[in-house]
Amino acid sequence: MMKLSYKPLEITLIKNDKTKTDLRNEVKLSPTIIAKIAKGETISLSSIMKICEYLDCDVEDVVEFVKVEQDA
């Protein structure tokens, strides 16, 4: 099973000296989207595209899929 991780986004924000508040204000992302990112929930591809454009980065600098072990 795979799950989303926004850890690359955290790293990219730090590298660019930005915060999630900057994303919310400058990219015009809703508080709901910011909350979903914090919880590791899915967000729309258009939101990811806006983030990538703002940070001038690739998708893999924002989100990754992480394999999760399932109990048998």
C-alpha positions as CSV (number, residue, x, y, z in Angstrom):
1,M,0.0,0.0,0.0
2,M,1.2,3.5,-0.8
3,K,0.5,6.8,1.0
4,L,1.3,10.4,0.2
5,S,4.1,12.3,1.9
6,Y,4.6,16.0,1.7
7,K,8.0,15.8,3.4
8,P,9.7,16.9,0.1
9,L,7.6,20.1,0.3
10,E,8.8,20.8,3.8
11,I,12.4,20.5,2.6
12,T,11.7,22.7,-0.4
13,L,10.1,25.3,1.7
14,I,13.1,25.5,4.0
15,K,15.5,25.7,1.1
16,N,13.5,28.6,-0.3
17,D,13.1,30.3,3.1
18,K,9.3,30.0,2.8
19,T,6.5,28.8,5.1
20,K,3.1,27.2,4.7
21,T,1.7,30.6,5.6
22,D,3.5,32.0,2.6
23,L,1.9,29.3,0.4
24,R,-1.5,30.1,1.8
25,N,-1.1,33.8,1.3
26,E,1.0,34.1,-1.9
27,V,-0.3,31.1,-3.8
28,K,-3.9,31.7,-2.6
29,L,-4.3,28.1,-1.2
30,S,-7.2,27.7,1.2
31,P,-6.7,26.8,4.8
32,T,-8.4,23.4,4.0
33,I,-5.6,22.6,1.5
34,I,-2.9,23.5,4.0
35,A,-4.6,21.3,6.6
36,K,-4.8,18.4,4.1
37,I,-1.1,18.8,3.4
38,A,-0.3,18.7,7.1
39,K,-2.4,15.5,7.5
40,G,-0.9,13.9,4.5
41,E,-4.2,13.8,2.6
42,T,-4.6,14.2,-1.1
43,I,-4.9,17.6,-2.7
44,S,-5.7,18.4,-6.3
45,L,-3.0,18.3,-9.0
46,S,-3.8,21.9,-9.9
47,S,-2.9,22.9,-6.3
48,I,0.4,20.9,-6.6
49,M,1.0,22.7,-9.9
50,K,0.5,26.1,-8.3
51,I,2.9,25.2,-5.5
52,C,5.5,24.0,-8.0
53,E,5.2,27.2,-10.0
54,Y,5.5,29.3,-6.9
55,L,8.6,27.4,-5.6
56,D,10.0,26.9,-9.2
57,C,10.4,23.2,-8.6
58,D,9.3,19.8,-9.8
59,V,6.5,17.6,-8.5
60,E,9.0,15.3,-6.7
61,D,10.1,18.4,-4.7
62,V,6.6,18.6,-3.3
63,V,5.1,15.2,-2.9
64,E,6.2,11.6,-2.9
65,F,4.7,8.2,-2.5
66,V,5.8,6.1,0.5
67,K,5.3,2.4,0.8
68,V,3.4,1.4,3.9
69,E,3.7,-2.1,5.4
70,Q,0.4,-3.8,5.9
71,D,-0.3,-6.1,8.7
72,A,-1.1,-9.6,7.5
